[in-house]
Structure formats: C-alpha cells, structure tokens
Amino acid sequence: MHPERIRIVLVNTSHPGNIGGTARAMKNMGLSRLYLVQPKRFPHEEADWRAASAQDLLETAVVTDSLEAAVGDCQFVVGTSARERRIPWPLLDARQCAQRIAALPPSEEVAILFGREDRGLTNDELKICNLHLNIPTSDTYSSLNLAMAVQIVAYELRMVSTAPDTPVQEDAQWDSPFATRDNMERFYQHLEETLVDLEFLDPAAPRQLMTRLRRLYSRVRLDEMELNILRGILTEAQKWVARARKTPD
Ligand code: SAH
C-alpha cells in the first residue's frame, strides 16, 4: 500500500468545516493528498480551525474547477455513496475497498471521491468510477457527515497498510500500465460515436447502453495496450461505415 498514491477528492463541498475535518482525518491516518473540486468556500477560517494540526494539508490542497482535472491521470477511481443506484455498480464496504486498493500495482494513482453534503455524487460522477464504496449504516439513517465518512475510509486504508499480511498484488507483474481516466473518457467517446455510426446506438433513445458499457470496462480494467487495440478496431469500423455510405449498394 502506498498512501502517497492515494488522493482524497471532495466534490463541490459546501461547508469549509468539512474540508478542515477531512484534512485532519487524513493526516491522522497518514494520507496527505487532498483535492478540492469547486469548493463553495475555500480557503476559510472555519476550515483552518477544524483542521487543527493538519493545516499543512489545506495549504497543499489542489483546487480544480472540474472533476476531470482532479482525476484524469488516475488509473483507479472509487466513488463513495450513501445510496444504492439504479444500475448497480461493483460495490464494496470500506474494509473490502481498502484491501482492493492495497492489491493494486504500487505505481497506480488512486482517487477516492466524496460528494456534496446535500446530494452526494451525481450519477455521471459515479459512472466514471471503477467501483463504489458504501459504509454500512443503520437502515434508518444512512448518510454520514462528510468528514466522518472520510475518517472511516482513511482508517480502513491505514489498517490494511499496517497489517502484517498485505493482500497479494494481483496485477503487479502486468506488462502495460492500466489506462488513465482521461484515456478511458476518450475511448468512451470514440465508442459512442462508432455505435452511433453503426446505428446500434440511437442518440434520440440512448437508454442505459453507454452506462452499461462503462460498467463493463470499469470491471475488467483496460491496460493502455488493450485500449489502443480497441480504438484501432473502432477506427476501422468507422472507415467501413463511411465507405458503405458512399457506395449506395
Ligand atoms: N444525501 C447524500 C448524502 C451525502 S453525504 C446522498 O444520498 O448521497 C456526503 C458524502 O459523504 C457522500 O457523498 C459520500 O461521499 C459520503 N458518505 C456519507 N455517508 C456515506 C456512506 N454511508 N457510505 C459511503 N459514503 C458516505
């Protein structure tokens, strides 16, 4: 486990106190990389108070104006959520998720996303994730305070990183790096364009096709080589469609 490869990403946070509380929770557990996507109020004295001796994390926090800018270079993205979604995604609790992260190749950049206090992460934001993390709660109240959710996830990461038998690294010997978020997004765009060209996807009635394909590819995880092969196939398919359209028969 390499805590320096893990970034905690807070999306559109309203309350500066939660940003400070997150910094403290992270530093207590040995995490240091905080990313803030369009925070409503930051920097703010309330964030400083709540951070206590973790103000250095606020000073080095990376503020971005889009989620893509915060996670584009990551190979593995986890989205946290208090609710179940319409299309189920691979879902783990914080402990299982920490083990999964510990089993990733050590060179991988990992992001864990936390949502807005009032409405969490949007479906589109959850769709870019390789897996979803839910902290099991009582049925009557499932939504934790944001900084407390970060605390629990950071604690489980700490426990797995200090455990004597860290999980086996299944992908450690892989011959090509896993694709980054940015390259996966380019692939999904290309795939969607090609499916429209092939008239397999009707842009007027897309249904859940792209969501289901995203889920498929997030589950297997493409490496850069596999991604290039698939892009090559898409390009050829597009050429065939263009040729077929020119010759009426
Ligand atoms: N009403 C929102 C809750 C937002 S709580 C919703 O239904 O999603 C703010 C953030 O804290 C969430 O976006 C998530 O990142 C985290 N969080 C809160 N409770 C959680 C839980 N039980 N499991 C995982 N993350 C949780």
Boltz pocket constraint, residues with backbone or C-beta under 6 A from the ligand:
constraints:
  - pocket:
      binder: B
      contacts: [[A, 80], [A, 81], [A, 82], [A, 83], [A, 113], [A, 114], [A, 115], [A, 116], [A, 117], [A, 118], [A, 119], [A, 120], [A, 121], [A, 133], [A, 134], [A, 135], [A, 136], [A, 137], [A, 142], [A, 143], [A, 144], [A, 145], [A, 146], [A, 149]]
      max_distance: 6.0
